[in-house]
Amino acid sequence: MGAKKVFFVLLSCLLCITIAGGCGMGAKESVAEVKYPTKPITLIVPFTAGGTTDMEARMLEKLAQKHLGQPLVVLNKPGGAATIGANEIAGASPDGYTIGIVPMSVMLQPLYGQTRYHYPTALEPLAKVVSTPMLICTLGKQPWQNIGELVEYAKKNPGEIKFGHSGLGTASHIIGEIFAREAGIEIVQVPFKGDSEVLAALLGGHIQLMVAATPSPLKDHIKNETIRLLGVAREKRLTLSGFENVPTLQEQGINVAFGFWDGVVAPKGIPEAEKKKLAAGLKEMINNPEFKKSMEDVGMSVEYLGPDEFSDQWIKDNAKLTKIVKEIGIADLIAAQKK
């Protein structure tokens, strides 16, 4: 064989080896993509253990191995009206191994003052999980049997009725203020440090109304008729056991229907492949009958939305909240308190 032929044969062999090697690398990369996740995923909860948001996380944790192929590890980071946990999520590496559950109310915090991140743009929506019904309730011994009778009394006695909520600028505060505005009545807001304190104040007769964000603690009191539910601030009645007959505010002539939610998010910039894998797993987990029942047992309604639909709702709700906070003057109230 001539020297030229030997050279071309060797060159051809070298090219084949190079191409084969390249194909092998591509295959390995493809396999690597398919394998995600290859280790446990941290799920940050911006509240203490034992609350409803933490319960959501623990139930997702229980189902994760089946639907994601790796466990979720719940990490509680409470404080700062959920901003401490939200900061942890937003500041994490966007590699798909740190996600978190946040309440819709976390979007409010940048409206009240400077925060480390602007959460609506620093977090990537993956799935809406549950809707939180806002209930207006009073003591069973009060004379008001419905919203109409309450409004009539409040108009005749402006400033006499006090409503309790879980803190300035929280979801329950906002709903109470919107309700008063739409009903054309003057009621006095009284802030507390959480729903348990509000409930105690209502039962003690220190306030006349409570805006409750979680139905479950009210169940026994409703059964015993110590508390009466007057209305729910959403478009449809609740389907939760024991709450099906509570009329909406809209049914009673007050145009207030604003649902707050909890959702799973990731740091902005998460790769599309990891985002799709997480979204697919979360969809299966959230729509699992076991998960739905566990949420209903604690008074939460599962209302799943995928990344695109949840992102659209996120944008709309942020615009709506920004407008409401400005109109009602809550931001000014919080600023005055800080001074």
C-alpha distance (Angstrom), angle and dihedral (degrees) to the residues before:
residue distance angle dihedral
M1 . . .
G2 3.83 . .
A3 3.75 122.9 .
K4 3.79 92.4 -111.1
K5 3.81 92.4 52.9
V6 3.81 91.4 49.5
F7 3.80 89.7 50.5
F8 3.83 93.7 51.1
V9 3.82 92.3 46.1
L10 3.80 90.9 52.2
L11 3.81 91.1 45.6
S12 3.82 91.2 50.8
C13 3.80 91.1 50.2
L14 3.79 91.1 49.6
L15 3.81 91.6 50.9
C16 3.81 91.5 49.8
I17 3.79 91.4 50.8
T18 3.83 90.9 48.8
I19 3.82 93.1 49.1
A20 3.80 91.7 45.9
G21 3.78 89.9 49.3
G22 3.79 91.1 50.4
C23 3.79 91.3 49.8
G24 3.78 89.2 49.8
M25 3.80 91.4 52.4
G26 3.80 90.6 49.2
A27 3.78 90.0 50.9
K28 3.80 91.0 49.3
E29 3.80 91.1 50.1
S30 3.79 90.2 48.8
V31 3.79 91.1 50.6
A32 3.82 89.8 48.5
E33 3.78 90.3 54.5
V34 3.79 92.1 49.5
K35 3.81 91.8 49.3
Y36 3.83 95.2 61.3
P37 2.94 120.2 153.4
T38 3.81 100.0 46.3
K39 3.82 96.2 164.5
P40 3.83 139.5 27.5
I41 3.81 117.9 -64.3
T42 3.81 120.4 -133.1
L43 3.80 114.4 -129.6
I44 3.82 110.8 -162.7
V45 3.81 118.7 -152.5
P46 3.83 114.8 -166.2
F47 3.81 92.9 -149.8
T48 3.79 138.6 64.2
A49 3.80 122.1 -85.7
G50 3.79 116.6 -84.8
G51 3.80 100.6 38.0
T52 3.80 124.6 113.8
T53 3.82 93.9 -98.3
D54 3.79 89.7 50.9
M55 3.82 89.0 49.8
E56 3.81 89.4 54.7
A57 3.79 89.7 52.5
R58 3.81 93.9 47.9
M59 3.78 91.3 51.6
L60 3.82 91.7 49.1
E61 3.80 87.3 48.3
K62 3.80 89.3 55.8
L63 3.83 92.5 53.7
A64 3.80 99.6 37.8
Q65 3.81 100.5 90.1
K66 3.80 91.3 57.1
H67 3.79 97.1 46.8
L68 3.82 103.2 30.2
G69 3.79 101.8 29.3
Q70 3.81 90.7 -126.4
P71 3.81 133.1 66.8
L72 3.77 125.8 -102.6
V73 3.81 115.1 -128.9
V74 3.81 111.4 -151.0
L75 3.80 114.7 -141.1
N76 3.82 118.0 -173.1
K77 3.81 114.6 -146.8
P78 3.82 105.4 171.1
G79 3.78 129.6 178.4
G80 3.77 143.9 67.9
A81 3.83 94.4 62.4
A82 3.83 88.6 -63.1
T83 3.82 93.6 -49.0
I84 3.81 95.4 112.3
G85 3.79 91.6 59.0
A86 3.80 92.5 39.7
N87 3.82 89.3 53.3
E88 3.81 89.9 52.9
I89 3.80 90.9 53.1
A90 3.81 95.8 44.1
G91 3.82 92.3 47.0
A92 3.80 96.2 47.1
S93 3.79 123.8 104.6
P94 3.84 108.4 -86.0
D95 3.81 92.6 -129.5
G96 3.80 98.7 116.5
Y97 3.80 95.3 -103.4
T98 3.81 97.4 98.0
I99 3.79 121.8 54.1
G100 3.79 133.3 146.2
I101 3.77 149.3 -166.5
V102 3.80 116.7 -112.1
P103 3.80 132.6 180.0
M104 3.78 120.3 -125.3
S105 3.81 87.4 -116.0
V106 3.83 90.5 71.5
M107 3.81 86.2 77.3
L108 3.80 87.7 64.0
Q109 3.78 96.2 63.4
P110 3.85 97.8 75.8
L111 3.82 86.7 53.6
Y112 3.80 91.3 59.4
G113 3.78 99.3 47.9
Q114 3.79 145.8 -44.4
T115 3.81 116.3 -35.4
R116 3.78 129.8 -178.9
Y117 3.81 90.9 -112.7
H118 3.77 137.0 21.4
Y119 3.79 93.6 -124.0
P120 3.81 99.3 -158.5
T121 3.82 88.7 62.6
A122 3.83 100.6 28.5
L123 3.81 96.1 57.4
E124 3.80 129.8 63.9
P125 3.84 114.3 -140.2
L126 3.82 112.6 -130.9
A127 3.81 104.4 166.7
K128 3.77 140.3 -11.0
V129 3.80 106.7 -131.0
V130 3.79 113.1 -179.8
S131 3.77 142.0 -1.8
T132 3.80 119.0 -130.5
P133 3.81 113.1 -141.5
M134 3.80 116.3 -141.8
L135 3.80 111.3 -143.4
I136 3.79 128.9 -167.2
C137 3.77 111.5 -148.9
T138 3.79 141.3 167.3
L139 3.80 138.7 -173.9
G140 3.78 115.6 -70.6
K141 3.82 90.8 -123.9
Q142 3.81 92.8 60.0
P143 3.82 113.8 105.0
W144 3.80 95.7 -125.8
Q145 3.79 111.7 102.5
N146 3.81 95.1 176.4
I147 3.79 143.3 4.8
G148 3.82 92.9 -88.5
E149 3.81 92.6 58.9
L150 3.81 91.2 45.5
V151 3.80 92.2 51.3
E152 3.80 91.7 47.7
Y153 3.82 90.9 52.5
A154 3.82 93.3 45.7
K155 3.80 91.9 52.3
K156 3.80 90.6 53.2
N157 3.81 92.0 44.8
P158 3.83 107.8 35.2
G159 3.80 115.1 -165.9
E160 3.80 94.5 8.7
I161 3.80 96.8 103.3
K162 3.81 118.2 74.7
F163 3.78 122.4 -160.9
G164 3.79 122.8 -159.0
H165 3.79 126.4 -145.0
S166 3.79 138.1 173.1
G167 3.81 97.3 -100.5
L168 3.80 144.2 -39.6
G169 3.78 111.3 -61.7
T170 3.80 95.1 10.0
A171 3.79 123.9 132.0
S172 3.82 92.8 -100.1
H173 3.83 91.0 50.7
I174 3.80 91.5 51.0
I175 3.81 93.6 48.6
G176 3.81 91.5 49.4
E177 3.80 91.7 51.4
I178 3.81 93.2 46.0
F179 3.80 90.1 49.0
A180 3.81 91.8 52.2
R181 3.80 91.9 47.8
E182 3.81 94.8 48.1
A183 3.81 92.4 44.7
G184 3.81 91.9 48.0
I185 3.80 93.7 -127.1
E186 3.81 135.7 129.8
I187 3.80 113.4 -128.4
V188 3.81 127.4 160.8
Q189 3.80 120.1 -118.6
V190 3.81 118.3 -138.1
P191 3.82 117.0 -168.8
F192 3.81 124.0 -146.0
K193 3.80 134.4 177.1
G194 3.79 96.8 -106.4
D195 3.79 146.2 -20.6
S196 3.81 93.3 -81.3
E197 3.81 90.7 59.7
V198 3.81 91.6 47.0
L199 3.80 91.2 50.9
A200 3.81 91.5 49.9
A201 3.82 90.4 50.3
L202 3.80 91.5 50.1
L203 3.81 93.1 48.8
G204 3.80 89.2 47.2
G205 3.81 91.7 53.7
H206 3.82 94.4 -118.0
I207 3.83 91.7 122.9
Q208 3.79 130.4 26.0
L209 3.80 100.8 -147.7
M210 3.77 135.6 36.9
V211 3.79 128.1 -163.7
A212 3.80 102.5 -150.8
A213 3.79 123.9 -163.4
T214 3.81 96.1 -170.6
P215 3.82 122.7 48.6
S216 3.82 98.8 -164.7
P217 3.86 98.5 77.5
L218 3.81 88.4 54.2
K219 3.81 97.1 55.2
D220 3.81 99.4 91.9
H221 3.80 92.6 41.8
I222 3.80 90.8 51.8
K223 3.80 91.1 47.6
N224 3.81 89.8 51.2
E225 3.82 90.2 44.1
T226 3.79 92.7 -124.8
I227 3.82 87.7 122.3
R228 3.80 127.9 39.7
L229 3.79 122.7 -157.4
L230 3.79 111.8 -139.1
G231 3.79 102.5 -179.6
V232 3.78 148.8 -27.1
A233 3.81 122.6 -124.5
R234 3.80 99.5 -132.8
E235 3.80 138.8 91.3
K236 3.80 96.3 -108.2
R237 3.78 133.3 35.1
L238 3.78 118.1 -99.4
T239 3.78 118.9 -95.5
L240 3.80 92.8 -157.2
S241 3.77 115.1 122.7
G242 3.80 110.5 -93.8
F243 3.81 94.0 15.4
E244 3.82 101.6 68.4
N245 3.82 94.4 103.6
V246 3.79 97.0 52.5
P247 3.84 106.6 114.2
T248 3.78 120.4 -134.9
L249 3.78 119.9 -113.9
Q250 3.80 88.8 -116.2
E251 3.80 90.2 58.0
Q252 3.79 87.0 56.6
G253 3.79 95.3 50.3
I254 3.82 99.5 -96.5
N255 3.80 112.4 118.0
V256 3.80 99.1 -141.8
A257 3.80 117.9 126.4
F258 3.75 112.5 145.9
G259 3.79 120.4 147.1
F260 3.78 121.6 -158.9
W261 3.80 118.0 -154.2
D262 3.78 146.5 -169.0
G263 3.80 119.0 -133.6
V264 3.79 141.9 177.8
V265 3.79 115.3 -115.1
A266 3.80 140.3 175.7
P267 3.81 132.6 -153.5
K268 3.79 112.5 -80.9
G269 3.79 112.7 -93.8
I270 3.80 99.2 39.4
P271 3.86 109.1 158.6
E272 3.79 114.9 -99.3
A273 3.83 94.4 -120.8
E274 3.80 92.6 54.3
K275 3.80 91.3 43.4
K276 3.81 91.4 53.7
K277 3.80 92.6 48.2
L278 3.79 92.3 49.6
A279 3.81 92.7 44.9
A280 3.81 92.3 50.7
G281 3.80 92.3 49.3
L282 3.80 93.5 45.7
K283 3.80 91.1 50.9
E284 3.80 90.7 56.7
M285 3.80 92.9 44.4
I286 3.81 96.9 47.5
N287 3.82 93.5 45.8
N288 3.80 91.7 47.6
P289 3.86 109.2 120.4
E290 3.81 90.5 -132.8
F291 3.80 91.0 55.2
K292 3.81 92.5 46.6
K293 3.79 92.7 51.3
S294 3.80 93.0 47.8
M295 3.79 90.1 52.9
E296 3.79 93.5 47.2
D297 3.80 89.2 51.0
V298 3.82 89.2 62.3
G299 3.80 93.8 42.6
M300 3.80 100.9 -98.4
S301 3.81 126.1 129.9
V302 3.81 115.9 -140.2
E303 3.81 109.4 -132.8
Y304 3.79 107.3 168.9
L305 3.80 121.4 -160.5
G306 3.80 125.7 175.0
P307 3.83 124.7 -128.1
D308 3.81 97.9 -83.9
E309 3.81 96.9 43.9
F310 3.79 91.9 42.1
S311 3.80 90.7 49.8
D312 3.82 90.2 52.7
Q313 3.81 91.2 50.5
W314 3.81 90.3 46.1
I315 3.83 90.7 56.5
K316 3.82 94.3 45.2
D317 3.80 94.3 46.3
N318 3.78 92.5 47.6
A319 3.82 90.5 53.8
K320 3.80 90.9 46.3
L321 3.82 93.8 48.7
T322 3.82 91.8 47.3
K323 3.81 89.9 54.5
I324 3.81 94.4 45.0
V325 3.80 95.2 47.8
K326 3.81 90.5 51.2
E327 3.81 95.2 45.9
I328 3.79 95.8 46.8
G329 3.79 93.9 43.2
I330 3.80 97.2 -126.8
A331 3.80 92.8 138.3
D332 3.82 89.8 54.4
L333 3.79 90.1 48.9
I334 3.80 92.0 52.9
A335 3.81 91.9 45.1
A336 3.80 90.3 52.2
Q337 3.79 91.0 50.1
K338 3.84 91.3 52.4
K339 3.79 89.8 55.6
